[in-house]
Each structure stands twice: as C-alpha cells, then as structure tokens.
Amino acid sequence: METQIKLTDNEVKAIKTALNYHNREQDLDDNATWLDEKRIAQELGWNKHQVAGLFSSMQKKGLLWEHEGYEQRWVKTKKAYSLRLVNVTDYCLTPDGINAYFDAIEQ
C-alpha cells in the first residue's frame, strides 16, 4: 500500500500554477509541468528566498526535480545588450508531485 504524500496549502498552490490541463492523466502525459518561481512568488505574496525554501521542501518530498542547463539570453553590459549562454535552473513536477496534488484536491 502506497502512503499518500501530505501537501501544505502552499505546495498545493505552487503545483496548481505548473499544471497545464488540470486533469491528472493529461498532466502526467504532458511532461511540461514547469514551476515558475516568479509566478509562485506573486501567487503567494512571497519573495524569492521563501519560494526557494518551498522548492527545497518540495524536492525533499520528491514532488519536483531540478534541471540545470544553459540557454541563450540577452544580457545587458555597460554599453549594449549581447546574447550570451547563461546557466539556468528550472524545476519540473515529478509524477509523484502531480499525483499528490490530485489526491489532495480530490479528498
């Protein structure tokens, strides 16, 4: 028997912002449930440090995974903008995170 992951109200709100379909099967199939730190901060009225703490807690519960990579972004220098390769970290919900959300709202 699987134990159900208990979510806090803030975890539920954060996960909801990442869902694209608000339907368990479609969101599990989607593989694009990215968490947006700025959107979550705005939704919860938090700063980036509080969101980072929430993400850390969610990662320990197995609700999300961290993806580090590089992407091209426009970076402002003293005189102009230039296109540079920058290190970025993104967060994506795991299947457990999606299932925990739907389990919580279906109770």
VMD Tcl script that builds the backbone (N, CA, C; Angstrom):
set m [mol new atoms 321]
animate dup $m
set s [atomselect $m all]
$s set {name element resname resid chain x y z} {
  {N N MET 1 A 0.841 -1.188 0.000}
  {CA C MET 1 A 0.000 0.000 0.000}
  {C C MET 1 A 0.882 1.246 0.000}
  {N N GLU 2 A 0.617 2.136 -0.925}
  {CA C GLU 2 A 1.382 3.383 -1.009}
  {C C GLU 2 A 0.904 4.368 0.043}
  {N N THR 3 A 1.855 5.093 0.615}
  {CA C THR 3 A 1.465 6.149 1.533}
  {C C THR 3 A 1.249 7.428 0.739}
  {N N GLN 4 A 0.228 8.140 1.102}
  {CA C GLN 4 A -0.105 9.375 0.421}
  {C C GLN 4 A 0.798 10.499 0.911}
  {N N ILE 5 A 1.312 11.280 -0.016}
  {CA C ILE 5 A 2.150 12.426 0.333}
  {C C ILE 5 A 1.243 13.558 0.792}
  {N N LYS 6 A 1.509 14.066 1.972}
  {CA C LYS 6 A 0.727 15.191 2.505}
  {C C LYS 6 A 1.289 16.498 1.967}
  {N N LEU 7 A 0.427 17.334 1.426}
  {CA C LEU 7 A 0.835 18.632 0.886}
  {C C LEU 7 A 0.363 19.758 1.786}
  {N N THR 8 A 1.184 20.792 1.893}
  {CA C THR 8 A 0.751 22.008 2.574}
  {C C THR 8 A -0.105 22.822 1.607}
  {N N ASP 9 A -0.828 23.796 2.120}
  {CA C ASP 9 A -1.632 24.667 1.260}
  {C C ASP 9 A -0.755 25.377 0.232}
  {N N ASN 10 A 0.435 25.801 0.650}
  {CA C ASN 10 A 1.333 26.499 -0.275}
  {C C ASN 10 A 1.865 25.570 -1.354}
  {N N GLU 11 A 2.109 24.310 -1.018}
  {CA C GLU 11 A 2.535 23.347 -2.033}
  {C C GLU 11 A 1.426 23.117 -3.053}
  {N N VAL 12 A 0.191 23.025 -2.584}
  {CA C VAL 12 A -0.950 22.858 -3.492}
  {C C VAL 12 A -1.034 24.050 -4.440}
  {N N LYS 13 A -0.909 25.258 -3.910}
  {CA C LYS 13 A -0.977 26.465 -4.753}
  {C C LYS 13 A 0.171 26.499 -5.761}
  {N N ALA 14 A 1.366 26.137 -5.324}
  {CA C ALA 14 A 2.526 26.146 -6.219}
  {C C ALA 14 A 2.351 25.127 -7.340}
  {N N ILE 15 A 1.922 23.928 -6.995}
  {CA C ILE 15 A 1.728 22.886 -8.012}
  {C C ILE 15 A 0.653 23.294 -9.000}
  {N N LYS 16 A -0.415 23.897 -8.505}
  {CA C LYS 16 A -1.512 24.317 -9.396}
  {C C LYS 16 A -1.011 25.268 -10.479}
  {N N THR 17 A -0.040 26.128 -10.143}
  {CA C THR 17 A 0.460 27.080 -11.143}
  {C C THR 17 A 1.209 26.396 -12.276}
  {N N ALA 18 A 1.713 25.171 -12.033}
  {CA C ALA 18 A 2.518 24.472 -13.037}
  {C C ALA 18 A 1.688 23.583 -13.961}
  {N N LEU 19 A 0.478 23.264 -13.555}
  {CA C LEU 19 A -0.330 22.338 -14.344}
  {C C LEU 19 A -0.865 23.010 -15.602}
  {N N ASN 20 A -0.854 22.267 -16.694}
  {CA C ASN 20 A -1.332 22.803 -17.966}
  {C C ASN 20 A -2.764 22.405 -18.277}
  {N N TYR 21 A -3.225 21.291 -17.741}
  {CA C TYR 21 A -4.553 20.778 -18.100}
  {C C TYR 21 A -5.507 20.670 -16.924}
  {N N HIS 22 A -4.989 20.629 -15.710}
  {CA C HIS 22 A -5.799 20.445 -14.503}
  {C C HIS 22 A -6.612 19.162 -14.589}
  {N N ASN 23 A -5.952 18.138 -15.151}
  {CA C ASN 23 A -6.516 16.808 -15.301}
  {C C ASN 23 A -5.348 15.841 -15.101}
  {N N ARG 24 A -5.494 14.926 -14.153}
  {CA C ARG 24 A -4.389 14.052 -13.768}
  {C C ARG 24 A -3.735 13.359 -14.969}
  {N N GLU 25 A -4.513 12.684 -15.784}
  {CA C GLU 25 A -3.951 11.903 -16.881}
  {C C GLU 25 A -3.216 12.776 -17.887}
  {N N GLN 26 A -3.813 13.898 -18.261}
  {CA C GLN 26 A -3.172 14.776 -19.244}
  {C C GLN 26 A -1.906 15.423 -18.684}
  {N N ASP 27 A -1.932 15.846 -17.420}
  {CA C ASP 27 A -0.744 16.458 -16.830}
  {C C ASP 27 A 0.372 15.438 -16.650}
  {N N LEU 28 A 0.044 14.184 -16.343}
  {CA C LEU 28 A 1.068 13.143 -16.246}
  {C C LEU 28 A 1.687 12.860 -17.614}
  {N N ASP 29 A 0.874 12.903 -18.663}
  {CA C ASP 29 A 1.368 12.661 -20.026}
  {C C ASP 29 A 2.121 13.849 -20.608}
  {N N ASP 30 A 1.855 15.046 -20.104}
  {CA C ASP 30 A 2.362 16.285 -20.698}
  {C C ASP 30 A 3.878 16.427 -20.627}
  {N N ASN 31 A 4.479 16.077 -19.496}
  {CA C ASN 31 A 5.925 16.203 -19.300}
  {C C ASN 31 A 6.406 17.643 -19.471}
  {N N ALA 32 A 5.561 18.603 -19.167}
  {CA C ALA 32 A 5.959 20.018 -19.255}
  {C C ALA 32 A 5.341 20.803 -18.104}
  {N N THR 33 A 5.432 20.256 -16.924}
  {CA C THR 33 A 4.849 20.907 -15.755}
  {C C THR 33 A 5.936 21.672 -15.007}
  {N N TRP 34 A 6.383 22.763 -15.609}
  {CA C TRP 34 A 7.481 23.570 -15.072}
  {C C TRP 34 A 6.958 24.549 -14.038}
  {N N LEU 35 A 7.690 24.677 -12.946}
  {CA C LEU 35 A 7.354 25.630 -11.892}
  {C C LEU 35 A 8.057 26.951 -12.174}
  {N N ASP 36 A 7.315 28.035 -12.140}
  {CA C ASP 36 A 7.840 29.375 -12.401}
  {C C ASP 36 A 7.959 30.115 -11.070}
  {N N GLU 37 A 9.213 30.348 -10.648}
  {CA C GLU 37 A 9.433 30.980 -9.339}
  {C C GLU 37 A 8.743 32.332 -9.208}
  {N N LYS 38 A 8.808 33.146 -10.244}
  {CA C LYS 38 A 8.195 34.485 -10.180}
  {C C LYS 38 A 6.676 34.397 -10.066}
  {N N ARG 39 A 6.082 33.484 -10.808}
  {CA C ARG 39 A 4.628 33.323 -10.758}
  {C C ARG 39 A 4.187 32.828 -9.385}
  {N N ILE 40 A 4.937 31.890 -8.822}
  {CA C ILE 40 A 4.594 31.368 -7.497}
  {C C ILE 40 A 4.781 32.447 -6.430}
  {N N ALA 41 A 5.858 33.226 -6.535}
  {CA C ALA 41 A 6.083 34.325 -5.588}
  {C C ALA 41 A 4.917 35.305 -5.631}
  {N N GLN 42 A 4.455 35.607 -6.823}
  {CA C GLN 42 A 3.325 36.533 -6.971}
  {C C GLN 42 A 2.043 35.913 -6.405}
  {N N GLU 43 A 1.812 34.656 -6.712}
  {CA C GLU 43 A 0.610 33.948 -6.239}
  {C C GLU 43 A 0.547 33.902 -4.712}
  {N N LEU 44 A 1.703 33.655 -4.084}
  {CA C LEU 44 A 1.743 33.513 -2.627}
  {C C LEU 44 A 2.091 34.801 -1.900}
  {N N GLY 45 A 2.494 35.845 -2.631}
  {CA C GLY 45 A 2.905 37.085 -1.998}
  {C C GLY 45 A 4.237 36.938 -1.285}
  {N N TRP 46 A 5.120 36.121 -1.844}
  {CA C TRP 46 A 6.400 35.801 -1.232}
  {C C TRP 46 A 7.556 36.421 -1.989}
  {N N ASN 47 A 8.745 36.383 -1.342}
  {CA C ASN 47 A 9.963 36.794 -2.036}
  {C C ASN 47 A 10.674 35.547 -2.564}
  {N N LYS 48 A 11.752 35.746 -3.314}
  {CA C LYS 48 A 12.439 34.617 -3.958}
  {C C LYS 48 A 13.066 33.658 -2.953}
  {N N HIS 49 A 13.438 34.157 -1.776}
  {CA C HIS 49 A 14.032 33.288 -0.766}
  {C C HIS 49 A 12.994 32.341 -0.161}
  {N N GLN 50 A 11.785 32.839 0.029}
  {CA C GLN 50 A 10.711 31.995 0.547}
  {C C GLN 50 A 10.337 30.916 -0.470}
  {N N VAL 51 A 10.297 31.294 -1.743}
  {CA C VAL 51 A 9.989 30.322 -2.800}
  {C C VAL 51 A 11.097 29.263 -2.869}
  {N N ALA 52 A 12.343 29.683 -2.729}
  {CA C ALA 52 A 13.461 28.730 -2.737}
  {C C ALA 52 A 13.317 27.720 -1.596}
  {N N GLY 53 A 12.884 28.185 -0.438}
  {CA C GLY 53 A 12.647 27.281 0.694}
  {C C GLY 53 A 11.533 26.295 0.409}
  {N N LEU 54 A 10.470 26.780 -0.229}
  {CA C LEU 54 A 9.359 25.912 -0.614}
  {C C LEU 54 A 9.834 24.857 -1.605}
  {N N PHE 55 A 10.615 25.270 -2.604}
  {CA C PHE 55 A 11.131 24.328 -3.601}
  {C C PHE 55 A 12.025 23.278 -2.949}
  {N N SER 56 A 12.837 23.693 -1.990}
  {CA C SER 56 A 13.716 22.765 -1.286}
  {C C SER 56 A 12.890 21.709 -0.556}
  {N N SER 57 A 11.857 22.148 0.128}
  {CA C SER 57 A 10.978 21.230 0.847}
  {C C SER 57 A 10.269 20.288 -0.121}
  {N N MET 58 A 9.804 20.824 -1.232}
  {CA C MET 58 A 9.105 20.008 -2.225}
  {C C MET 58 A 10.053 18.988 -2.854}
  {N N GLN 59 A 11.291 19.396 -3.061}
  {CA C GLN 59 A 12.280 18.483 -3.643}
  {C C GLN 59 A 12.570 17.326 -2.676}
  {N N LYS 60 A 12.662 17.619 -1.386}
  {CA C LYS 60 A 12.901 16.574 -0.387}
  {C C LYS 60 A 11.749 15.578 -0.338}
  {N N LYS 61 A 10.536 16.034 -0.603}
  {CA C LYS 61 A 9.364 15.154 -0.622}
  {C C LYS 61 A 9.243 14.384 -1.937}
  {N N GLY 62 A 10.073 14.728 -2.914}
  {CA C GLY 62 A 10.005 14.057 -4.209}
  {C C GLY 62 A 8.937 14.609 -5.128}
  {N N LEU 63 A 8.491 15.845 -4.875}
  {CA C LEU 63 A 7.423 16.460 -5.665}
  {C C LEU 63 A 7.941 17.127 -6.926}
  {N N LEU 64 A 9.202 17.506 -6.933}
  {CA C LEU 64 A 9.776 18.170 -8.105}
  {C C LEU 64 A 11.219 17.761 -8.276}
  {N N TRP 65 A 11.732 18.002 -9.453}
  {CA C TRP 65 A 13.149 17.750 -9.717}
  {C C TRP 65 A 13.755 18.994 -10.330}
  {N N GLU 66 A 15.025 19.112 -10.088}
  {CA C GLU 66 A 15.786 20.283 -10.530}
  {C C GLU 66 A 16.509 19.957 -11.834}
  {N N HIS 67 A 16.379 20.843 -12.792}
  {CA C HIS 67 A 17.039 20.659 -14.085}
  {C C HIS 67 A 17.977 21.834 -14.304}
  {N N GLU 68 A 19.261 21.560 -14.363}
  {CA C GLU 68 A 20.236 22.614 -14.627}
  {C C GLU 68 A 20.683 22.508 -16.072}
  {N N GLY 69 A 20.819 23.648 -16.700}
  {CA C GLY 69 A 21.261 23.660 -18.086}
  {C C GLY 69 A 21.687 25.053 -18.498}
  {N N TYR 70 A 21.817 25.224 -19.788}
  {CA C TYR 70 A 22.225 26.510 -20.344}
  {C C TYR 70 A 21.226 26.938 -21.396}
  {N N GLU 71 A 21.046 28.238 -21.510}
  {CA C GLU 71 A 20.231 28.771 -22.590}
  {C C GLU 71 A 20.761 30.147 -22.980}
  {N N GLN 72 A 20.408 30.535 -24.175}
  {CA C GLN 72 A 20.845 31.852 -24.641}
  {C C GLN 72 A 19.892 32.905 -24.101}
  {N N ARG 73 A 20.465 33.956 -23.558}
  {CA C ARG 73 A 19.675 35.080 -23.044}
  {C C ARG 73 A 20.381 36.375 -23.396}
  {N N TRP 74 A 19.576 37.421 -23.516}
  {CA C TRP 74 A 20.140 38.748 -23.721}
  {C C TRP 74 A 20.618 39.274 -22.379}
  {N N VAL 75 A 21.867 39.676 -22.335}
  {CA C VAL 75 A 22.489 40.175 -21.107}
  {C C VAL 75 A 22.935 41.614 -21.350}
  {N N LYS 76 A 22.566 42.508 -20.418}
  {CA C LYS 76 A 22.932 43.912 -20.559}
  {C C LYS 76 A 24.359 44.118 -20.054}
  {N N THR 77 A 25.181 44.710 -20.893}
  {CA C THR 77 A 26.532 45.098 -20.490}
  {C C THR 77 A 26.519 46.614 -20.307}
  {N N LYS 78 A 27.662 47.216 -20.088}
  {CA C LYS 78 A 27.707 48.665 -19.873}
  {C C LYS 78 A 27.213 49.456 -21.073}
  {N N LYS 79 A 27.463 48.958 -22.284}
  {CA C LYS 79 A 27.141 49.734 -23.479}
  {C C LYS 79 A 25.971 49.191 -24.291}
  {N N ALA 80 A 25.725 47.898 -24.187}
  {CA C ALA 80 A 24.689 47.316 -25.041}
  {C C ALA 80 A 24.253 45.965 -24.485}
  {N N TYR 81 A 23.304 45.371 -25.172}
  {CA C TYR 81 A 22.892 44.013 -24.854}
  {C C TYR 81 A 23.659 43.048 -25.746}
  {N N SER 82 A 23.981 41.887 -25.199}
  {CA C SER 82 A 24.621 40.861 -26.015}
  {C C SER 82 A 23.986 39.510 -25.684}
  {N N LEU 83 A 23.972 38.654 -26.657}
  {CA C LEU 83 A 23.408 37.330 -26.490}
  {C C LEU 83 A 24.488 36.418 -25.907}
  {N N ARG 84 A 24.190 35.839 -24.751}
  {CA C ARG 84 A 25.178 35.010 -24.062}
  {C C ARG 84 A 24.533 33.714 -23.601}
  {N N LEU 85 A 25.372 32.708 -23.441}
  {CA C LEU 85 A 24.945 31.441 -22.888}
  {C C LEU 85 A 25.027 31.545 -21.368}
  {N N VAL 86 A 23.905 31.371 -20.684}
  {CA C VAL 86 A 23.878 31.507 -19.229}
  {C C VAL 86 A 23.384 30.214 -18.584}
  {N N ASN 87 A 23.852 29.966 -17.386}
  {CA C ASN 87 A 23.436 28.804 -16.607}
  {C C ASN 87 A 22.055 29.088 -16.011}
  {N N VAL 88 A 21.125 28.172 -16.192}
  {CA C VAL 88 A 19.783 28.334 -15.641}
  {C C VAL 88 A 19.380 27.067 -14.897}
  {N N THR 89 A 18.560 27.242 -13.895}
  {CA C THR 89 A 17.993 26.114 -13.162}
  {C C THR 89 A 16.482 26.210 -13.289}
  {N N ASP 90 A 15.886 25.126 -13.733}
  {CA C ASP 90 A 14.433 25.041 -13.849}
  {C C ASP 90 A 13.953 23.918 -12.935}
  {N N TYR 91 A 12.683 23.978 -12.577}
  {CA C TYR 91 A 12.088 22.965 -11.720}
  {C C TYR 91 A 10.848 22.414 -12.398}
  {N N CYS 92 A 10.711 21.106 -12.361}
  {CA C CYS 92 A 9.599 20.427 -13.006}
  {C C CYS 92 A 8.946 19.495 -11.994}
  {N N LEU 93 A 7.634 19.363 -12.069}
  {CA C LEU 93 A 6.948 18.424 -11.187}
  {C C LEU 93 A 7.274 16.988 -11.565}
  {N N THR 94 A 7.389 16.155 -10.565}
  {CA C THR 94 A 7.538 14.720 -10.788}
  {C C THR 94 A 6.137 14.110 -10.901}
  {N N PRO 95 A 6.025 12.883 -11.395}
  {CA C PRO 95 A 4.722 12.209 -11.372}
  {C C PRO 95 A 4.145 12.135 -9.951}
  {N N ASP 96 A 5.008 11.927 -8.946}
  {CA C ASP 96 A 4.525 11.922 -7.559}
  {C C ASP 96 A 3.944 13.274 -7.166}
  {N N GLY 97 A 4.568 14.357 -7.640}
  {CA C GLY 97 A 4.049 15.696 -7.348}
  {C C GLY 97 A 2.678 15.921 -7.967}
  {N N ILE 98 A 2.514 15.484 -9.202}
  {CA C ILE 98 A 1.221 15.621 -9.880}
  {C C ILE 98 A 0.164 14.765 -9.180}
  {N N ASN 99 A 0.509 13.520 -8.890}
  {CA C ASN 99 A -0.453 12.639 -8.216}
  {C C ASN 99 A -0.815 13.140 -6.824}
  {N N ALA 100 A 0.170 13.649 -6.079}
  {CA C ALA 100 A -0.106 14.171 -4.738}
  {C C ALA 100 A -1.080 15.343 -4.804}
  {N N TYR 101 A -0.917 16.205 -5.811}
  {CA C TYR 101 A -1.825 17.343 -5.975}
  {C C TYR 101 A -3.258 16.858 -6.198}
  {N N PHE 102 A -3.435 15.959 -7.151}
  {CA C PHE 102 A -4.795 15.495 -7.454}
  {C C PHE 102 A -5.381 14.683 -6.304}
  {N N ASP 103 A -4.551 13.919 -5.597}
  {CA C ASP 103 A -5.036 13.208 -4.403}
  {C C ASP 103 A -5.540 14.201 -3.371}
  {N N ALA 104 A -4.805 15.295 -3.191}
  {CA C ALA 104 A -5.173 16.305 -2.182}
  {C C ALA 104 A -6.478 17.011 -2.532}
  {N N ILE 105 A -6.651 17.368 -3.801}
  {CA C ILE 105 A -7.865 18.126 -4.148}
  {C C ILE 105 A -9.085 17.225 -4.323}
  {N N GLU 106 A -8.869 15.935 -4.480}
  {CA C GLU 106 A -9.991 15.009 -4.641}
  {C C GLU 106 A -10.526 14.501 -3.313}
  {N N GLN 107 A -9.873 14.876 -2.206}
  {CA C GLN 107 A -10.353 14.435 -0.883}
  {C C GLN 107 A -11.553 15.201 -0.446}
}
mol reanalyze $m
mol bondsrecalc $m
mol representation Tube
mol addrep $m
